[in-house]
Amino acid sequence: MQLAAAQLGPHLQKGLRSLYTLHGDEPLLVQEAADAIRSAARAQGYGERTVHTVAGAHFDWSEVLIAGGSLSLFADKQLVEVRIPSGKPGKEGSPALQQLAESADGNDSTLTLVILPKLDNQTKKGAWFGALESHGVTIELPPVERAALTQWISQRLARNGQRVVQGDEGQRTLQFFADRVEGNLLAAHQEIQKLGLLYPQGELSFEQVEGAVLNVARYDVFKLSEAVLAGQVARVQRMLDGLKAEGEAAVLVHYTLSEDIRALKRVKDSMAEGRPLPVALREQRVWGLKERLFERVLPRMSTTGLDNLLHSAHLVDGIVKGLKAPGWPADGWQALHRLAFALCSECAAPATAAKGHRG
């Protein structure tokens, strides 16, 4: 049985199942969901807790099976927690998890909690995950994306009895907050708790939030790709500065940008040959959010503009590896800024005015 994260609280109020599986890469959300299950278990008399962390190919699954099938020595009920940080239970783990899931049916003395990282679709189709899903409750805990982050912050502030002022100032405050904590939800949670300690319940001004919230954002190159394709110039600037400060390799950032440019060019060429955009995207294996972004920007991009971007990407490839190019900054990060902004400009340009210029 699948359950959305928001449904967990009401579900636990109605009663506990004997098997829960949490999977996701956001530590805060996984931690909160696990804590909610543990708290409900304690309230229902599960007084003993054992934790088993699956590490290495030679992990002894018999200990988990014995724990799951045995009665508690010190309490009437027990909580058995199985953590699999790699998301791969291995050859012995797969049948063990299936056995554990099957034994959970009708087991009122043991509650089993399995904690996994984000799983790909192929793993979710595996027999062991299917058994966990069939015999218990599975909850996926995806990260909070940037577009939803301001609403998440607002909801968390409300738990403190706090809120931003209404109107444009309040939205500016939430956007400022989100910019400072993007990609670091645990830090966002900590900053919200800090605001609860610093200020009383009620409205928070922009100045109060600005003075309290640290710049703890974390960025990754995949989010940079999304920001560039969305034409978000200010966000791209922050992300590039953040990636540089975090020590990210310039060649990796260049690879991400140039791959997007090459993919856009391939799809555009395919469309020029008469293929409809959806077919061209599918042939070039462009899926998910990137597919939606490509659908939005490709009609406004010219073939000449893409050719120029491809030429610029070739020049920047040499710059980040120590070479020089006439008319370009010698510093690799400055060159990456110029390339990213050129692509960003093409993606943000009106459809009727998509023109290329050689970088």
C-alpha positions as CSV (number, residue, x, y, z in Angstrom):
1,M,0.0,0.0,0.0
2,Q,1.4,3.4,-1.1
3,L,0.9,6.4,1.1
4,A,1.7,10.1,0.4
5,A,3.8,11.8,3.0
6,A,1.0,14.2,3.9
7,Q,-1.3,11.2,4.7
8,L,1.1,9.7,7.3
9,G,-0.2,11.7,10.3
10,P,-3.9,10.9,9.8
11,H,-3.0,7.3,9.0
12,L,-1.1,6.9,12.2
13,Q,-4.0,8.3,14.2
14,K,-6.2,5.5,13.0
15,G,-3.8,2.8,14.0
16,L,-0.5,1.1,13.1
17,R,0.4,-1.4,10.5
18,S,3.1,-3.9,11.2
19,L,5.4,-2.9,8.3
20,Y,6.5,0.5,7.0
21,T,9.0,1.4,4.3
22,L,10.3,4.9,3.8
23,H,12.3,5.9,0.7
24,G,13.8,9.2,-0.3
25,D,17.0,11.3,-0.4
26,E,15.8,14.2,1.7
27,P,17.2,13.5,5.3
28,L,14.8,15.9,7.1
29,L,11.7,14.4,5.6
30,V,12.8,10.8,6.1
31,Q,13.8,11.7,9.7
32,E,10.5,13.3,10.4
33,A,8.4,10.4,9.0
34,A,10.5,7.9,10.9
35,D,10.1,9.9,14.1
36,A,6.4,10.0,13.6
37,I,6.2,6.2,13.2
38,R,8.5,5.6,16.2
39,S,6.4,8.0,18.4
40,A,3.2,6.3,17.4
41,A,4.8,2.9,18.1
42,R,5.9,4.0,21.6
43,A,2.4,5.2,22.3
44,Q,1.1,1.7,21.3
45,G,3.4,-0.1,23.6
46,Y,6.3,-0.9,21.4
47,G,8.8,-0.5,24.1
48,E,12.0,-2.0,22.6
49,R,13.8,-0.9,19.5
50,T,16.6,-2.6,17.6
51,V,18.4,-1.0,14.6
52,H,20.1,-3.0,11.8
53,T,22.2,-1.1,9.2
54,V,22.9,-3.1,6.0
55,A,26.5,-2.4,5.1
56,G,28.7,-4.5,2.8
57,A,28.1,-7.6,0.8
58,H,28.6,-9.9,3.8
59,F,25.8,-8.5,6.0
60,D,24.2,-11.2,8.1
61,W,20.5,-11.0,7.3
62,S,19.8,-13.9,9.7
63,E,20.0,-11.4,12.6
64,V,17.2,-9.3,11.0
65,L,15.0,-12.3,10.4
66,I,15.5,-13.5,13.9
67,A,14.7,-10.1,15.3
68,G,11.6,-9.8,13.1
69,G,10.3,-13.2,14.1
70,S,11.2,-13.3,17.8
71,L,9.3,-12.0,20.8
72,S,10.9,-9.1,22.7
73,L,12.9,-10.0,25.8
74,F,12.1,-6.8,27.6
75,A,8.7,-5.6,26.3
76,D,5.5,-6.9,25.0
77,K,6.1,-5.3,21.6
78,Q,9.2,-4.3,19.7
79,L,10.2,-2.0,16.8
80,V,12.8,-3.5,14.4
81,E,14.4,-0.9,12.2
82,V,16.3,-1.9,9.0
83,R,18.4,0.8,7.3
84,I,19.7,0.1,3.8
85,P,21.8,3.3,2.9
86,S,22.8,1.9,-0.6
87,G,19.2,1.0,-1.5
88,K,20.6,-2.4,-2.7
89,P,19.8,-5.3,-0.3
90,G,22.0,-7.7,-2.4
91,K,21.5,-11.3,-3.3
92,E,20.8,-12.5,0.2
93,G,18.9,-9.4,1.2
94,S,16.2,-9.7,-1.5
95,P,14.7,-13.0,-0.3
96,A,15.2,-11.9,3.3
97,L,13.2,-8.8,2.8
98,Q,10.5,-10.8,1.1
99,Q,10.4,-13.2,4.1
100,L,10.4,-10.3,6.5
101,A,7.5,-8.7,4.6
102,E,5.4,-11.9,4.6
103,S,6.0,-12.5,8.3
104,A,4.7,-9.0,9.1
105,D,1.2,-10.0,8.2
106,G,-0.8,-10.5,11.4
107,N,2.3,-9.9,13.6
108,D,1.0,-7.7,16.5
109,S,4.2,-8.0,18.6
110,T,6.7,-6.6,16.0
111,L,6.6,-3.4,14.0
112,T,9.2,-3.3,11.2
113,L,10.5,-0.1,9.7
114,V,12.6,-0.2,6.5
115,I,14.5,3.0,5.6
116,L,15.9,3.4,2.0
117,P,17.3,6.2,-0.1
118,K,15.7,7.4,-3.3
119,L,14.9,4.4,-5.6
120,D,14.9,4.3,-9.3
121,N,11.9,2.8,-11.2
122,Q,13.7,-0.5,-11.9
123,T,14.4,-1.1,-8.2
124,K,10.8,-0.3,-7.4
125,K,9.8,-3.1,-9.8
126,G,12.0,-5.7,-7.9
127,A,10.4,-8.6,-6.0
128,W,11.7,-7.5,-2.6
129,F,10.2,-3.9,-2.9
130,G,7.0,-5.4,-4.3
131,A,6.7,-7.5,-1.2
132,L,7.3,-4.6,1.1
133,E,4.6,-2.7,-0.7
134,S,2.1,-5.5,-0.8
135,H,2.4,-6.5,2.9
136,G,2.9,-3.0,4.4
137,V,2.9,0.7,3.8
138,T,5.4,2.4,1.6
139,I,6.0,6.2,1.6
140,E,8.1,8.0,-0.9
141,L,9.6,11.3,0.4
142,P,10.7,13.3,-2.6
143,P,12.7,16.6,-2.1
144,V,10.9,19.9,-2.0
145,E,11.6,21.5,-5.4
146,R,12.5,25.2,-5.7
147,A,9.1,26.1,-7.1
148,A,7.4,24.7,-3.9
149,L,9.9,25.8,-1.4
150,T,8.3,29.2,-0.5
151,Q,5.0,27.4,0.3
152,W,6.8,24.8,2.4
153,I,8.6,27.6,4.3
154,S,5.3,29.4,4.9
155,Q,3.7,26.2,6.2
156,R,6.6,25.5,8.5
157,L,6.5,29.1,9.9
158,A,2.8,28.6,10.6
159,R,3.7,25.7,12.9
160,N,5.6,28.3,15.0
161,G,2.6,30.5,14.9
162,Q,4.5,32.9,12.6
163,R,3.8,34.3,9.2
164,V,5.2,36.8,6.8
165,V,3.3,40.0,6.1
166,Q,0.7,39.9,3.3
167,G,1.3,41.1,-0.2
168,D,4.4,41.8,-2.2
169,E,6.6,42.3,0.9
170,G,5.7,38.9,2.2
171,Q,6.4,37.2,-1.1
172,R,9.8,39.0,-1.3
173,T,10.6,37.7,2.3
174,L,9.7,34.1,1.3
175,Q,11.7,34.3,-1.9
176,F,14.7,35.7,0.0
177,F,14.4,32.9,2.6
178,A,14.2,30.2,-0.2
179,D,17.2,31.7,-2.0
180,R,19.3,31.3,1.1
181,V,18.3,27.7,1.9
182,E,17.8,26.2,-1.5
183,G,18.9,22.6,-1.7
184,N,19.4,22.3,2.0
185,L,16.0,21.5,3.6
186,L,17.5,20.5,6.9
187,A,19.2,23.9,7.2
188,A,15.8,25.5,6.2
189,H,14.2,23.7,9.1
190,Q,16.9,24.8,11.5
191,E,16.5,28.5,10.4
192,I,12.7,28.3,10.9
193,Q,13.3,26.9,14.4
194,K,15.7,29.8,15.0
195,L,13.1,32.3,14.0
196,G,10.7,30.7,16.4
197,L,13.2,31.2,19.2
198,L,14.1,34.8,18.3
199,Y,10.7,36.3,17.7
200,P,7.2,35.9,19.2
201,Q,4.3,34.5,17.3
202,G,2.7,36.7,14.7
203,E,4.1,38.6,11.7
204,L,7.7,38.5,10.6
205,S,9.2,41.5,8.7
206,F,11.6,41.2,5.9
207,E,14.3,42.8,8.1
208,Q,13.8,40.2,10.8
209,V,14.1,37.3,8.4
210,E,17.1,38.9,6.6
211,G,18.9,39.4,9.9
212,A,18.3,35.8,11.1
213,V,18.6,33.5,8.1
214,L,22.1,32.4,7.0
215,N,23.1,31.7,3.5
216,V,23.2,27.9,3.7
217,A,22.0,27.0,0.2
218,R,23.5,24.0,-1.6
219,Y,23.5,23.7,-5.3
220,D,24.0,20.9,-7.8
221,V,24.7,21.0,-11.5
222,F,21.4,19.3,-12.4
223,K,19.4,22.1,-10.7
224,L,21.6,24.6,-12.5
225,S,20.5,23.0,-15.8
226,E,16.9,23.5,-14.9
227,A,17.4,27.1,-13.9
228,V,19.2,27.9,-17.2
229,L,16.6,26.3,-19.3
230,A,13.9,28.2,-17.4
231,G,15.7,31.5,-18.1
232,Q,16.1,32.4,-14.4
233,V,19.1,34.7,-14.8
234,A,19.4,35.8,-11.1
235,R,19.1,32.2,-9.9
236,V,21.7,31.0,-12.4
237,Q,24.1,33.7,-11.1
238,R,23.6,32.5,-7.5
239,M,24.0,28.9,-8.4
240,L,27.2,29.4,-10.3
241,D,28.7,31.4,-7.5
242,G,27.5,28.7,-5.0
243,L,29.0,25.8,-7.1
244,K,32.3,27.6,-7.3
245,A,32.4,28.3,-3.6
246,E,31.5,24.7,-2.8
247,G,34.5,23.5,-4.9
248,E,32.5,21.9,-7.7
249,A,34.7,21.1,-10.8
250,A,34.4,23.6,-13.6
251,V,34.6,20.9,-16.2
252,L,31.5,19.2,-14.7
253,V,29.5,22.4,-14.9
254,H,30.7,22.9,-18.5
255,Y,29.7,19.3,-19.3
256,T,26.2,19.9,-18.0
257,L,25.7,23.1,-19.9
258,S,27.2,21.7,-23.2
259,E,25.1,18.6,-23.0
260,D,22.0,20.7,-22.8
261,I,23.1,22.7,-25.8
262,R,23.9,19.6,-27.8
263,A,20.6,18.0,-26.9
264,L,18.7,21.2,-27.9
265,K,20.6,21.3,-31.2
266,R,19.8,17.6,-31.9
267,V,16.1,18.0,-31.3
268,K,16.0,21.2,-33.3
269,D,17.7,19.5,-36.2
270,S,15.3,16.6,-35.9
271,M,12.4,19.0,-36.1
272,A,13.9,20.6,-39.2
273,E,13.8,17.2,-40.8
274,G,10.0,17.1,-40.3
275,R,9.6,15.3,-37.0
276,P,7.0,16.6,-34.5
277,L,8.5,18.0,-31.3
278,P,7.2,15.1,-29.1
279,V,8.7,12.5,-31.4
280,A,12.1,14.4,-31.6
281,L,12.2,14.6,-27.8
282,R,11.5,10.9,-27.4
283,E,14.1,10.0,-30.0
284,Q,16.7,12.0,-28.1
285,R,15.7,10.5,-24.8
286,V,14.6,13.8,-23.2
287,W,12.2,13.0,-20.3
288,G,10.5,14.5,-17.3
289,L,11.0,18.1,-16.2
290,K,13.7,18.6,-18.9
291,E,11.2,17.5,-21.6
292,R,8.7,20.2,-20.4
293,L,11.5,22.8,-20.4
294,F,12.6,21.8,-23.9
295,E,9.0,22.0,-25.1
296,R,8.8,25.5,-23.9
297,V,12.1,26.9,-25.2
298,L,12.7,25.1,-28.5
299,P,10.0,26.9,-30.5
300,R,11.7,30.3,-29.5
301,M,15.2,29.2,-30.4
302,S,16.8,29.7,-33.8
303,T,19.1,27.2,-35.5
304,T,21.7,30.0,-35.8
305,G,21.5,30.8,-32.1
306,L,22.0,27.1,-31.3
307,D,25.0,26.9,-33.7
308,N,26.5,29.9,-32.0
309,L,25.9,28.4,-28.5
310,L,27.5,25.1,-29.7
311,H,30.6,27.1,-30.9
312,S,30.8,28.9,-27.6
313,A,30.6,25.7,-25.6
314,H,33.5,24.3,-27.7
315,L,35.6,27.4,-26.8
316,V,34.7,27.2,-23.1
317,D,35.7,23.5,-23.0
318,G,39.2,24.6,-23.8
319,I,39.1,27.5,-21.3
320,V,38.1,25.4,-18.3
321,K,41.0,23.1,-19.3
322,G,43.6,25.9,-19.3
323,L,43.5,27.1,-22.9
324,K,42.8,30.7,-24.1
325,A,40.2,31.9,-26.6
326,P,40.2,35.4,-28.3
327,G,37.5,37.6,-26.9
328,W,36.7,35.3,-23.9
329,P,37.7,35.5,-20.2
330,A,40.8,33.5,-19.3
331,D,39.2,32.4,-16.1
332,G,37.1,29.2,-16.4
333,W,34.3,30.3,-14.1
334,Q,33.9,33.7,-15.8
335,A,33.7,31.9,-19.1
336,L,31.0,29.5,-17.7
337,H,29.0,32.5,-16.5
338,R,29.1,33.9,-20.0
339,L,28.1,30.6,-21.6
340,A,25.3,30.1,-19.1
341,F,23.9,33.5,-19.5
342,A,24.0,33.2,-23.3
343,L,22.0,30.0,-23.1
344,C,19.7,31.5,-20.5
345,S,19.1,34.5,-22.8
346,E,18.1,32.2,-25.7
347,C,15.8,30.3,-23.4
348,A,14.1,33.4,-22.1
349,A,13.8,35.2,-25.4
350,P,10.3,35.7,-26.9
351,A,9.5,33.2,-29.6
352,T,9.2,35.8,-32.3
353,A,12.6,37.3,-31.5
354,A,14.8,34.2,-31.1
355,K,18.0,35.3,-32.7
356,G,21.5,33.9,-32.4
357,H,24.7,35.8,-31.9
358,R,28.2,34.4,-31.9
359,G,29.7,34.3,-28.5
